[in-house]
Amino acid sequence: MNKPWAVVKHVSFEGPALVGTVLAERGFRYTKYLICRAFERSAAHDIGGLVVMCGPMRAP
């Protein structure tokens, strides 16, 4: 079963960019979640993988 991946992002105006492209090319569905809206996230057993994006401040 191809469970959708969860892509957690910090700000609403940014998307998964290249990560989203690679997931789609490999046939993986994904759902985007804002980190501040915890009640909307799927349970761990309902996702196929997890991607946590950095905010606009960039990763060190």
Sequence and secondary structure as in RCSB ss.txt:
>XXXX:A:sequence
MNKPWAVVKHVSFEGPALVGTVLAERGFRYTKYLICRAFERSAAHDIGGLVVMCGPMRAP
>XXXX:A:secstr
    EEEEESSTT   HHHHHHHHHTT  EEEEETT GGG   GGG S EEE   TT   
